[in-house]
Amino acid sequence: MNIPRVMTGVQLIGHGGFDQLILRHDIPVPHAQADEVLIRVGASSVNNTDINTRTGWYSHDRAASHTSWSGQPLSFPRIQGADCCGRIVAAGSAVDPARLGERVLVRTMQDPVTIGSKEIPVTLGSEIDGAFAEYLVVRSSEAFRIESPLTDSELATFPCAYSTAEGLLQRAGVSAERVLITGASGGVGSALVQLAAMRGADVTAVASPTNHQALRDLGAHRLIARDASLLEEVGESTIDVVIDVVGGDSFADVLKILVRCSPISSATSRPVASHPSLLTSTTSLTSRLRRNASCRRTSSARSRSSRRRAAPVLQLHVDGSHQLQ
């Protein structure tokens, strides 16, 4: 295949608003190193993590420089794009040449790079260039062959949102039980509804009424308006697992509707239980639950999943004719 020398892409040149995003047509096409593959991007999608990375939201201190997932300064210019569906068009010397032409999904939260004794997290579009361009390179182990009749655009909605959802479900140990999902109409929320239903769970979804029919189609058994009182709608001690992707003041009701000893799994982009910061709220909430709720467990993630969750969710969600091998 003829691979061009330059490509079109969007570069992030600093933290801030849209003015920090520059469309360029002269970006050099990256070259695959020995263990890497060059992927022609078929589609990507926009996630909150792309926005948060651009604005520097991940820094503990907005004025500080540690604004990437690794806790280090983000390197500019950076090509964002945490989701990627595409085809392998070139491979490094250590990669099986049979991989050329494979249609692949790229893992968002990748295996860390070890430098000395330290493991450095690697996130597509943060520590390494992502999919908001015509081509990207990743380690061959991070590109998973996909066989599916879905379009590139449809498949590009999977890696970030669905791996986050799968990570939350695995942390909570969800099976065939009563599960309540807040923020169910969002990217992660709608993935949670589908994946929980596939586990045999009885899913109660909380969302705006305009999205209720779509959520029924995805597998939700019961719908609750997002401004309704959870306690009044479902009653005390009636839910086995809560997956909370909203947080906020309704979290007090979340604790009351749970059956004793039930898990809460949370991935919020704002504080839970009205605490001033997510890091503080996670620590404080866990401490309070241990003191006041006996054997209730909490599991919290900052809108991301464990780095090893992307491959399992694809195997679970795209079954039958949609196989990831």
Secondary structure, 3 states (H helix, E strand, C coil): CCCCCEEEEEEECCCCCHHHEEEEEEEECCCCCCCEEEEEEEECCCCHHHHHHHHCCCCCCCCCCCCCCCCCCCCCCEECCCCCEEEEEEECCCCCHHHCCCEEEECCEEEEEEECCEEEEEEECCCECCCCECEEEEEHHHEEEEECCCCHHHHCCCHHHHHHHHHHHHHHCCCCCEEEECCCCCHHHHHHHHHHHHCCCEEEEEECHHHHHHHHHHCCCEEEECCCCHHHHHCCCCECEEEECCCECCHHHHHHHECCCCEEEECCCCCECCCCCHHHHHHHHHHHHHHHCCCCEEEECCCCCCCCCHHHHHHHHCCCCCEEC
